Amino acid sequence: MGIKEEILKKCDKKIETMEKSECPQWAKDRVIKERQVSKKIIELVCGIQGITVDTAIHILSEAKETIREVVMTQEI
């Protein structure tokens, strides 16, 4: 299994863990949706042909604040 698959598998595991958690439903729903958005973003970045791990990490680090602002203003 390649690194992209491992990363996406880790995303799925985090979503699954939250689905099984005993926190309030509203909090659970919000975190699950945030993690699903995060997974989609990671899929996009990891899908760039020829991208290295370091470049992917750099792109995600640089975009972190922008992504957070957009996700937080979306109705999720």
Residue pairs with C-beta under 8 A, 6 or more apart in sequence:
1 9
3 46
3 53
4 46
4 47
7 42
7 46
8 39
8 42
8 43
8 46
11 35
11 38
11 39
11 42
12 39
14 35
15 32
15 35
15 36
15 39
18 28
18 31
18 32
18 35
19 28
19 32
21 28
23 31
30 76
33 76
34 71
34 76
37 71
37 74
37 76
41 60
41 63
41 67
42 60
45 51
45 56
45 59
45 60
46 56
48 56
51 59
